Amino acid sequence: MHRLRRSERHIQDMTDLKKQAADESTVSETAPRVIPPAEHPITLDMIDRDALTVLRRLGEAGFAAYLVGGGVRDLYLGGTPKDFDISTNARPGQIRKLFRNSRTIGSRFRLVQVFFHKNHVIEVSTLRSLSEHDLDGPQAILAPNNTFGTLDQDAQRRDLTINSLFFEIENKTIIDYVGGIDDLDHSLVRIVGDPDRRIHNDPVRMLRAIRHAARNNFRIERQSWQTICEQHHKLSLCPPSRLRDELFRDLHGGYFKAWLELALDSGLFFDILPLYERTLCEKACGDESCCDQLRRVVAVIDRLTMKVKESGGQPLHNDFLVAFLLIPWANVRFDLIAQRLKGAAAFQFSKKLRQALDEEIGAQLNLRRSSRQEMVTLLANLPFFIQHHQEGDDGWPKWLRKKSYFKKCSLFFACWQDAVAEQEVPDQLLDIVRPAAVEGSERRAKGRRGKRHSGGGVRPAFSSKHQDGIFGLKNRMSHGKKKNR
């Protein structure tokens, strides 16, 4: 049985290799533009040490290996890449043999994760084939991709020209097959190949184009932008979980305000959050429109995200950010800020809010039930916190401070105050600890440590200087016997 399976697997592998050879024979590899070290700013000391280790070991084993994608883009722009991804002509099994500290992941296309000190991960992928980028391939949306290819083919199948660059460490050159360097020099985001075909095959590419334009303050190339404006409705064909993950990524990026403007102008925003399509032009609070209030909210999200990143605090939770993003909608739909409800009426209002979230965003973004309930808790309690603040009471009631949701709701209220009154959110609510406080806590912890005795070791907690007691307490029975004697 096992031999039969192996033979079937071998036949399938041979079929894939023949198909790949046929595809490669029909396409002539284009000549790349090679940028020498004197014409670009990237040096080896700018590259992560673990990534250099992987690149050098692959090279020593006889394989070609390149720093790819966002790492090259960010280094060229003078930034610090979040990830240093590597592509090579080595197959996943060959990569695993070179790196024992690795594992294979992925179903559509296998990647190898190489692990280093402090859980640092370098992802290594095999160059993918021309059949994947669908310039002449099938019209299927999100077609399976599981074949390997050449450097040129790998560049052509990537989403944006600025993400299709390769850097090789031997000659310290950048290899560009798609004009990515020119687009970087001109602050331009361009979809690789025919935008209409590429977006049809994977509509999420529209979100990536907008992300990189917002993050780097780039313009989107005219043909790519026109196609996004015409095809944005195709996002509904994507799995909700992909749209949700892309939205979460942008919410945490620190550039969400710029992203919002591009998403609104293209119409793409309403494909991700359709509940705003009917409410955005209405009055959200007083004379302020829902759209203006949304811009205020988004500006706060960016400020807090950057503050947390720069100070090393805990990132805000996805449920928290989405709930905060929905306040303008809730103001239009339920007059949220003006609500003054207690008891059964407040409970019924929460149920109505939960039902609306389930119908209008829960399925759209494939949110868990616990996530929806968390968002309802934050939104439904906001009016009470606002009312308490307006009444000028000193401090929060003791019964409220005992509630499990108090900390999150007080942060939610503080963020709202930042949006409407520009009152800065306190560091302690964001779990930000300043360096001086950290040092003080370390000194206090050090002072609480057990003293060392003459033997050089730390005395155990149950030890005692006295032979007739433990935990510093004398043994009453032995003490009584001594007294009787």
PyMOL commands that set and color helices and strands:
alter all, ss='L'
color gray80, all
select helices_A, chain A and resi 2-25+37-39+44-46+49-60+70-76+92-98+117-119+130-132+151-156+161-163+180-185+195-201+204-216+222-237+240-251+256-266+269-272+274-276+290-311+318-325+327-334+336-338+343-362+369-390+398-401+406-421+427-430+435-448+476-484
alter helices_A, ss='H'
color red, helices_A
select strands_A, chain A and resi 33-35+65-68+86-88+102-105+111-115+121-126+165-168+173-176+188-189+219-220+283-285+288-289+469-470+473-474
alter strands_A, ss='S'
color yellow, strands_A
deselect
rebuild
show_as cartoon
